């Protein structure tokens, strides 16, 4: 992994990273339903809230329709979502 404050350069085989947080126990199933199809990379739960780092195919930008749709669906559950970056998929991985 490389960490930098700049937009990732598309390679044609990329994954975006999203940080999702704020889920309470009572809406955990609803949050998981919204996140269905996204691959979790990491999960943290401290009893009061959960945080997920998820990956999705392709890089994502704030103007993108799929990102806006996800933010709206999670926002309705009092859960936040932010773009955390992206990465090129290593050769030989899917």
ZABAPA-440866 format. One record per atom (N, C-alpha, C, O): residue in one letter; atom name; x, z, y; residue number from 1. Coordinates in nm, 4 decimals, always signed. Layout:
BEGIN
a,CA,X,Z,Y,NUM .
...
//
This chain:
BEGIN
x,N,+0.0831,+0.0000,-0.1173,1 .
x,CA,+0.0000,+0.0000,+0.0000,1 .
x,C,+0.0880,+0.0000,+0.1243,1 .
x,O,+0.1961,+0.0589,+0.1263,1 .
x,N,+0.0390,-0.0674,+0.2276,2 .
x,CA,+0.1033,-0.0670,+0.3586,2 .
x,C,-0.0003,-0.0210,+0.4590,2 .
x,O,-0.1136,-0.0691,+0.4577,2 .
x,N,+0.0367,+0.0710,+0.5455,3 .
x,CA,-0.0553,+0.1222,+0.6460,3 .
x,C,-0.0087,+0.0745,+0.7825,3 .
x,O,+0.1068,+0.0947,+0.8198,3 .
x,N,-0.0991,+0.0108,+0.8574,4 .
x,CA,-0.0659,-0.0386,+0.9913,4 .
x,C,-0.1938,-0.0493,+1.0727,4 .
x,O,-0.3025,-0.0637,+1.0169,4 .
x,N,-0.1808,-0.0423,+1.2045,5 .
x,CA,-0.2961,-0.0555,+1.2934,5 .
x,C,-0.3088,-0.1987,+1.3413,5 .
x,O,-0.2921,-0.2267,+1.4600,5 .
x,N,-0.3383,-0.2896,+1.2495,6 .
x,CA,-0.3636,-0.4285,+1.2844,6 .
x,C,-0.4544,-0.4884,+1.1792,6 .
x,O,-0.4655,-0.4381,+1.0674,6 .
x,N,-0.5185,-0.5957,+1.2174,7 .
x,CA,-0.6119,-0.6611,+1.1252,7 .
x,C,-0.5346,-0.7232,+1.0095,7 .
x,O,-0.4308,-0.7857,+1.0315,7 .
x,N,-0.5837,-0.7070,+0.8863,8 .
x,CA,-0.5151,-0.7690,+0.7728,8 .
x,C,-0.5260,-0.9214,+0.7796,8 .
x,O,-0.6254,-0.9759,+0.8275,8 .
x,N,-0.4244,-0.9873,+0.7319,9 .
x,CA,-0.4220,-1.1333,+0.7295,9 .
x,C,-0.4802,-1.1814,+0.5968,9 .
x,O,-0.4302,-1.1438,+0.4908,9 .
x,N,-0.5846,-1.2636,+0.6009,10 .
x,CA,-0.6471,-1.3101,+0.4765,10 .
x,C,-0.5498,-1.3903,+0.3897,10 .
x,O,-0.4732,-1.4726,+0.4397,10 .
x,N,-0.5546,-1.3646,+0.2587,11 .
x,CA,-0.4707,-1.4379,+0.1641,11 .
x,C,-0.5528,-1.5294,+0.0744,11 .
x,O,-0.4982,-1.6152,+0.0050,11 .
x,N,-0.6856,-1.5103,+0.0764,12 .
x,CA,-0.7721,-1.5859,-0.0132,12 .
x,C,-0.8171,-1.5038,-0.1335,12 .
x,O,-0.9139,-1.5399,-0.2003,12 .
x,N,-0.7476,-1.3936,-0.1615,13 .
x,CA,-0.7868,-1.3037,-0.2700,13 .
x,C,-0.7622,-1.1603,-0.2219,13 .
x,O,-0.6619,-1.0976,-0.2561,13 .
x,N,-0.8566,-1.1106,-0.1418,14 .
x,CA,-0.8415,-0.9825,-0.0738,14 .
x,C,-0.9552,-0.8877,-0.1084,14 .
x,O,-1.0609,-0.9288,-0.1563,14 .
x,N,-0.9310,-0.7615,-0.0832,15 .
x,CA,-1.0348,-0.6595,-0.0924,15 .
x,C,-1.0352,-0.5790,+0.0363,15 .
x,O,-0.9298,-0.5493,+0.0926,15 .
x,N,-1.1552,-0.5438,+0.0828,16 .
x,CA,-1.1695,-0.4573,+0.1985,16 .
x,C,-1.1861,-0.3138,+0.1538,16 .
x,O,-1.2319,-0.2873,+0.0427,16 .
x,N,-1.1487,-0.2212,+0.2405,17 .
x,CA,-1.1646,-0.0785,+0.2133,17 .
x,C,-1.2611,-0.0184,+0.3147,17 .
x,O,-1.2490,-0.0424,+0.4349,17 .
x,N,-1.3561,+0.0589,+0.2662,18 .
x,CA,-1.4528,+0.1276,+0.3523,18 .
x,C,-1.4463,+0.2771,+0.3253,18 .
x,O,-1.4350,+0.3200,+0.2105,18 .
x,N,-1.4536,+0.3554,+0.4311,19 .
x,CA,-1.4635,+0.5006,+0.4207,19 .
x,C,-1.6092,+0.5383,+0.4466,19 .
x,O,-1.6659,+0.5028,+0.5499,19 .
x,N,-1.6681,+0.6093,+0.3536,20 .
x,CA,-1.8087,+0.6507,+0.3621,20 .
x,C,-1.8109,+0.8025,+0.3515,20 .
x,O,-1.7507,+0.8586,+0.2600,20 .
x,N,-1.8796,+0.8702,+0.4439,21 .
x,CA,-1.8831,+1.0168,+0.4400,21 .
x,C,-2.0124,+1.0718,+0.4956,21 .
x,O,-2.0857,+1.0043,+0.5679,21 .
x,N,-2.0388,+1.1980,+0.4591,22 .
x,CA,-2.1521,+1.2704,+0.5142,22 .
x,C,-2.2666,+1.2899,+0.4177,22 .
x,O,-2.3654,+1.3540,+0.4534,22 .
x,N,-2.2577,+1.2371,+0.2964,23 .
x,CA,-2.3669,+1.2504,+0.2014,23 .
x,C,-2.3902,+1.3944,+0.1615,23 .
x,O,-2.2963,+1.4657,+0.1260,23 .
x,N,-2.5138,+1.4369,+0.1673,24 .
x,CA,-2.5503,+1.5698,+0.1206,24 .
x,C,-2.6039,+1.5599,-0.0210,24 .
x,O,-2.6441,+1.4527,-0.0661,24 .
x,N,-2.6039,+1.6701,-0.0891,25 .
x,CA,-2.6471,+1.6711,-0.2283,25 .
x,C,-2.7860,+1.6090,-0.2455,25 .
x,O,-2.8109,+1.5395,-0.3440,25 .
x,N,-2.8747,+1.6333,-0.1519,26 .
x,CA,-3.0124,+1.5852,-0.1680,26 .
x,C,-3.0258,+1.4339,-0.1566,26 .
x,O,-3.1255,+1.3784,-0.2028,26 .
x,N,-2.9275,+1.3645,-0.0959,27 .
x,CA,-2.9379,+1.2188,-0.0863,27 .
x,C,-2.8251,+1.1476,-0.1601,27 .
x,O,-2.8026,+1.0284,-0.1395,27 .
x,N,-2.7535,+1.2213,-0.2471,28 .
x,CA,-2.6430,+1.1617,-0.3224,28 .
x,C,-2.6854,+1.0411,-0.4046,28 .
x,O,-2.6143,+0.9407,-0.4078,28 .
x,N,-2.7997,+1.0493,-0.4711,29 .
x,CA,-2.8467,+0.9369,-0.5529,29 .
x,C,-2.8786,+0.8162,-0.4652,29 .
x,O,-2.8512,+0.7025,-0.5036,29 .
x,N,-2.9358,+0.8404,-0.3489,30 .
x,CA,-2.9680,+0.7305,-0.2571,30 .
x,C,-2.8407,+0.6643,-0.2038,30 .
x,O,-2.8345,+0.5421,-0.1901,30 .
x,N,-2.7396,+0.7461,-0.1740,31 .
x,CA,-2.6112,+0.6912,-0.1267,31 .
x,C,-2.5479,+0.6078,-0.2371,31 .
x,O,-2.4998,+0.4973,-0.2117,31 .
x,N,-2.5475,+0.6597,-0.3594,32 .
x,CA,-2.4904,+0.5846,-0.4719,32 .
x,C,-2.5644,+0.4520,-0.4917,32 .
x,O,-2.5026,+0.3512,-0.5262,32 .
x,N,-2.6954,+0.4516,-0.4703,33 .
x,CA,-2.7722,+0.3280,-0.4844,33 .
x,C,-2.7303,+0.2252,-0.3793,33 .
x,O,-2.7192,+0.1066,-0.4101,33 .
x,N,-2.7068,+0.2698,-0.2551,34 .
x,CA,-2.6624,+0.1794,-0.1487,34 .
x,C,-2.5231,+0.1256,-0.1804,34 .
x,O,-2.4932,+0.0094,-0.1533,34 .
x,N,-2.4383,+0.2106,-0.2380,35 .
x,CA,-2.3003,+0.1720,-0.2681,35 .
x,C,-2.2861,+0.0972,-0.4004,35 .
x,O,-2.1753,+0.0588,-0.4378,35 .
x,N,-2.3964,+0.0760,-0.4713,36 .
x,CA,-2.3899,+0.0085,-0.6006,36 .
x,C,-2.3223,-0.1274,-0.5859,36 .
x,O,-2.3531,-0.2036,-0.4942,36 .
x,N,-2.2324,-0.1561,-0.6746,37 .
x,CA,-2.1590,-0.2819,-0.6707,37 .
x,C,-2.0247,-0.2713,-0.6004,37 .
x,O,-1.9394,-0.3588,-0.6153,37 .
x,N,-2.0054,-0.1633,-0.5231,38 .
x,CA,-1.8759,-0.1398,-0.4601,38 .
x,C,-1.7934,-0.0529,-0.5546,38 .
x,O,-1.8472,+0.0324,-0.6252,38 .
x,N,-1.6639,-0.0753,-0.5549,39 .
x,CA,-1.5764,-0.0026,-0.6467,39 .
x,C,-1.5177,+0.1206,-0.5779,39 .
x,O,-1.4485,+0.1072,-0.4770,39 .
x,N,-1.5445,+0.2414,-0.6313,40 .
x,CA,-1.4845,+0.3606,-0.5715,40 .
x,C,-1.3357,+0.3674,-0.6035,40 .
x,O,-1.2946,+0.3458,-0.7175,40 .
x,N,-1.2562,+0.3974,-0.5026,41 .
x,CA,-1.1122,+0.4144,-0.5192,41 .
x,C,-1.0807,+0.5634,-0.5228,41 .
x,O,-0.9940,+0.6075,-0.5982,41 .
x,N,-1.1515,+0.6407,-0.4407,42 .
x,CA,-1.1292,+0.7848,-0.4340,42 .
x,C,-1.2590,+0.8531,-0.3937,42 .
x,O,-1.3435,+0.7931,-0.3273,42 .
x,N,-1.2742,+0.9779,-0.4339,43 .
x,CA,-1.3918,+1.0579,-0.4017,43 .
x,C,-1.3462,+1.1995,-0.3721,43 .
x,O,-1.2608,+1.2544,-0.4418,43 .
x,N,-1.4044,+1.2585,-0.2675,44 .
x,CA,-1.3790,+1.3992,-0.2360,44 .
x,C,-1.5134,+1.4655,-0.2114,44 .
x,O,-1.5972,+1.4122,-0.1387,44 .
x,N,-1.5335,+1.5798,-0.2710,45 .
x,CA,-1.6572,+1.6560,-0.2494,45 .
x,C,-1.6190,+1.8022,-0.2311,45 .
x,O,-1.5549,+1.8615,-0.3178,45 .
x,N,-1.6584,+1.8596,-0.1189,46 .
x,CA,-1.6231,+1.9990,-0.0918,46 .
x,C,-1.7425,+2.0930,-0.0995,46 .
x,O,-1.7333,+2.2080,-0.0564,46 .
x,N,-1.8532,+2.0467,-0.1530,47 .
x,CA,-1.9724,+2.1294,-0.1638,47 .
x,C,-2.0710,+2.1067,-0.0511,47 .
x,O,-2.1919,+2.1157,-0.0722,47 .
x,N,-2.0217,+2.0775,+0.0680,48 .
x,CA,-2.1091,+2.0538,+0.1830,48 .
x,C,-2.1305,+1.9049,+0.2071,48 .
x,O,-2.2373,+1.8633,+0.2520,48 .
x,N,-2.0294,+1.8255,+0.1774,49 .
x,CA,-2.0432,+1.6811,+0.1960,49 .
x,C,-1.9468,+1.6088,+0.1033,49 .
x,O,-1.8548,+1.6677,+0.0464,49 .
x,N,-1.9711,+1.4793,+0.0905,50 .
x,CA,-1.8868,+1.3948,+0.0068,50 .
x,C,-1.8255,+1.2850,+0.0921,50 .
x,O,-1.8828,+1.2422,+0.1923,50 .
x,N,-1.7088,+1.2407,+0.0505,51 .
x,CA,-1.6410,+1.1278,+0.1137,51 .
x,C,-1.5992,+1.0314,+0.0043,51 .
x,O,-1.5457,+1.0722,-0.0988,51 .
x,N,-1.6236,+0.9044,+0.0271,52 .
x,CA,-1.5856,+0.8013,-0.0670,52 .
x,C,-1.4940,+0.7013,+0.0014,52 .
x,O,-1.5136,+0.6693,+0.1186,52 .
x,N,-1.3949,+0.6521,-0.0701,53 .
x,CA,-1.3173,+0.5364,-0.0287,53 .
x,C,-1.3539,+0.4287,-0.1290,53 .
x,O,-1.3257,+0.4418,-0.2481,53 .
x,N,-1.4164,+0.3228,-0.0811,54 .
x,CA,-1.4635,+0.2172,-0.1708,54 .
x,C,-1.4004,+0.0843,-0.1320,54 .
x,O,-1.3602,+0.0637,-0.0175,54 .
x,N,-1.3926,-0.0045,-0.2291,55 .
x,CA,-1.3374,-0.1366,-0.2068,55 .
x,C,-1.4445,-0.2412,-0.2378,55 .
x,O,-1.5304,-0.2207,-0.3237,55 .
x,N,-1.4378,-0.3513,-0.1677,56 .
x,CA,-1.5291,-0.4615,-0.1923,56 .
x,C,-1.4517,-0.5925,-0.1840,56 .
x,O,-1.3463,-0.5996,-0.1208,56 .
x,N,-1.5043,-0.6947,-0.2478,57 .
x,CA,-1.4362,-0.8236,-0.2489,57 .
x,C,-1.4339,-0.8837,-0.1096,57 .
x,O,-1.5343,-0.8850,-0.0385,57 .
x,N,-1.3180,-0.9328,-0.0730,58 .
x,CA,-1.3018,-0.9965,+0.0571,58 .
x,C,-1.2767,-0.8947,+0.1668,58 .
x,O,-1.3147,-0.7782,+0.1553,58 .
x,N,-1.2126,-0.9399,+0.2725,59 .
x,CA,-1.1921,-0.8541,+0.3890,59 .
x,C,-1.3243,-0.8421,+0.4643,59 .
x,O,-1.4100,-0.9299,+0.4535,59 .
x,N,-1.3411,-0.7368,+0.5387,60 .
x,CA,-1.4667,-0.7130,+0.6100,60 .
x,C,-1.4365,-0.6870,+0.7570,60 .
x,O,-1.3355,-0.6254,+0.7911,60 .
x,N,-1.5254,-0.7347,+0.8433,61 .
x,CA,-1.5106,-0.7123,+0.9871,61 .
x,C,-1.6378,-0.6468,+1.0405,61 .
x,O,-1.7434,-0.6571,+0.9781,61 .
x,N,-1.6285,-0.5794,+1.1558,62 .
x,CA,-1.7465,-0.5121,+1.2123,62 .
x,C,-1.8606,-0.6074,+1.2455,62 .
x,O,-1.9763,-0.5653,+1.2496,62 .
x,N,-1.8306,-0.7344,+1.2693,63 .
x,CA,-1.9340,-0.8316,+1.3057,63 .
x,C,-2.0041,-0.8911,+1.1839,63 .
x,O,-2.1054,-0.9598,+1.1973,63 .
x,N,-1.9508,-0.8650,+1.0673,64 .
x,CA,-2.0016,-0.9267,+0.9452,64 .
x,C,-2.1385,-0.8712,+0.9052,64 .
x,O,-2.1634,-0.7511,+0.9150,64 .
x,N,-2.2264,-0.9609,+0.8601,65 .
x,CA,-2.3630,-0.9240,+0.8246,65 .
x,C,-2.3674,-0.8193,+0.7126,65 .
x,O,-2.4461,-0.7250,+0.7199,65 .
x,N,-2.2846,-0.8345,+0.6099,66 .
x,CA,-2.2891,-0.7381,+0.4984,66 .
x,C,-2.2441,-0.5991,+0.5430,66 .
x,O,-2.2941,-0.4990,+0.4919,66 .
x,N,-2.1509,-0.5919,+0.6373,67 .
x,CA,-2.1069,-0.4618,+0.6887,67 .
x,C,-2.2177,-0.3983,+0.7723,67 .
x,O,-2.2466,-0.2797,+0.7568,67 .
x,N,-2.2795,-0.4762,+0.8605,68 .
x,CA,-2.3885,-0.4228,+0.9432,68 .
x,C,-2.5046,-0.3741,+0.8570,68 .
x,O,-2.5651,-0.2711,+0.8870,68 .
x,N,-2.5358,-0.4467,+0.7512,69 .
x,CA,-2.6444,-0.4085,+0.6607,69 .
x,C,-2.6111,-0.2768,+0.5899,69 .
x,O,-2.6969,-0.1895,+0.5766,69 .
x,N,-2.4877,-0.2635,+0.5451,70 .
x,CA,-2.4443,-0.1415,+0.4786,70 .
x,C,-2.4475,-0.0228,+0.5741,70 .
x,O,-2.4953,+0.0844,+0.5370,70 .
x,N,-2.3976,-0.0396,+0.6963,71 .
x,CA,-2.3987,+0.0673,+0.7973,71 .
x,C,-2.5418,+0.1114,+0.8261,71 .
x,O,-2.5686,+0.2310,+0.8368,71 .
x,N,-2.6336,+0.0163,+0.8387,72 .
x,CA,-2.7736,+0.0500,+0.8668,72 .
x,C,-2.8363,+0.1265,+0.7503,72 .
x,O,-2.9058,+0.2258,+0.7716,72 .
x,N,-2.8120,+0.0807,+0.6274,73 .
x,CA,-2.8710,+0.1464,+0.5100,73 .
x,C,-2.8163,+0.2887,+0.4941,73 .
x,O,-2.8915,+0.3812,+0.4634,73 .
x,N,-2.6864,+0.3056,+0.5149,74 .
x,CA,-2.6273,+0.4387,+0.5047,74 .
x,C,-2.6679,+0.5266,+0.6225,74 .
x,O,-2.6897,+0.6466,+0.6054,74 .
x,N,-2.6783,+0.4684,+0.7415,75 .
x,CA,-2.7202,+0.5433,+0.8603,75 .
x,C,-2.8579,+0.6034,+0.8444,75 .
x,O,-2.8847,+0.7126,+0.8946,75 .
x,N,-2.9463,+0.5322,+0.7740,76 .
x,CA,-3.0808,+0.5842,+0.7486,76 .
x,C,-3.0762,+0.7085,+0.6605,76 .
x,O,-3.1720,+0.7858,+0.6575,76 .
x,N,-2.9658,+0.7286,+0.5888,77 .
x,CA,-2.9482,+0.8455,+0.5022,77 .
x,C,-2.8605,+0.9522,+0.5683,77 .
x,O,-2.8197,+1.0485,+0.5033,77 .
x,N,-2.8318,+0.9347,+0.6973,78 .
x,CA,-2.7440,+1.0253,+0.7716,78 .
x,C,-2.6029,+1.0260,+0.7126,78 .
x,O,-2.5388,+1.1305,+0.7020,78 .
x,N,-2.5562,+0.9070,+0.6744,79 .
x,CA,-2.4238,+0.8882,+0.6173,79 .
x,C,-2.3511,+0.7839,+0.7020,79 .
x,O,-2.4113,+0.6855,+0.7449,79 .
x,N,-2.2234,+0.8052,+0.7256,80 .
x,CA,-2.1456,+0.7135,+0.8085,80 .
x,C,-2.0566,+0.6242,+0.7231,80 .
x,O,-2.0207,+0.6584,+0.6104,80 .
x,N,-2.0221,+0.5096,+0.7793,81 .
x,CA,-1.9380,+0.4122,+0.7106,81 .
x,C,-1.8471,+0.3468,+0.8141,81 .
x,O,-1.8936,+0.3035,+0.9195,81 .
x,N,-1.7188,+0.3398,+0.7842,82 .
x,CA,-1.6220,+0.2756,+0.8727,82 .
x,C,-1.5268,+0.1900,+0.7917,82 .
x,O,-1.4974,+0.2205,+0.6762,82 .
x,N,-1.4795,+0.0844,+0.8518,83 .
x,CA,-1.3802,-0.0007,+0.7876,83 .
x,C,-1.2468,+0.0731,+0.7899,83 .
x,O,-1.2014,+0.1180,+0.8951,83 .
x,N,-1.1845,+0.0854,+0.6728,84 .
x,CA,-1.0562,+0.1540,+0.6624,84 .
x,C,-0.9407,+0.0554,+0.6496,84 .
x,O,-0.8247,+0.0959,+0.6580,84 .
x,N,-0.9693,-0.0720,+0.6296,85 .
x,CA,-0.8637,-0.1721,+0.6178,85 .
x,C,-0.8902,-0.2682,+0.5040,85 .
x,O,-1.0048,-0.2937,+0.4671,85 .
x,N,-0.7835,-0.3206,+0.4499,86 .
x,CA,-0.7957,-0.4154,+0.3399,86 .
x,C,-0.6589,-0.4419,+0.2807,86 .
x,O,-0.5569,-0.3971,+0.3331,86 .
x,N,-0.6584,-0.5155,+0.1709,87 .
x,CA,-0.5321,-0.5467,+0.1055,87 .
x,C,-0.5456,-0.6743,+0.0236,87 .
x,O,-0.6547,-0.7113,-0.0195,87 .
x,N,-0.4331,-0.7399,+0.0035,88 .
x,CA,-0.4281,-0.8560,-0.0849,88 .
x,C,-0.4237,-0.8064,-0.2290,88 .
x,O,-0.3484,-0.7146,-0.2614,88 .
x,N,-0.5034,-0.8667,-0.3141,89 .
x,CA,-0.5051,-0.8289,-0.4548,89 .
x,C,-0.3741,-0.8775,-0.5179,89 .
x,O,-0.3393,-0.9950,-0.5061,89 .
x,N,-0.3020,-0.7875,-0.5843,90 .
x,CA,-0.1750,-0.8286,-0.6456,90 .
x,C,-0.1955,-0.9402,-0.7490,90 .
x,O,-0.2987,-0.9455,-0.8159,90 .
x,N,-0.0981,-1.0272,-0.7609,91 .
x,CA,-0.1046,-1.1370,-0.8576,91 .
x,C,-0.1216,-1.0783,-0.9969,91 .
x,O,-0.0526,-0.9835,-1.0342,91 .
x,N,-0.2140,-1.1354,-1.0732,92 .
x,CA,-0.2391,-1.0879,-1.2083,92 .
x,C,-0.3505,-0.9859,-1.2190,92 .
x,O,-0.3888,-0.9488,-1.3300,92 .
x,N,-0.4043,-0.9388,-1.1059,93 .
x,CA,-0.5157,-0.8432,-1.1042,93 .
x,C,-0.6412,-0.9133,-1.0582,93 .
x,O,-0.6352,-1.0140,-0.9877,93 .
x,N,-0.7555,-0.8596,-1.0986,94 .
x,CA,-0.8816,-0.9183,-1.0515,94 .
x,C,-0.9548,-0.8236,-0.9616,94 .
x,O,-1.0630,-0.8563,-0.9125,94 .
//
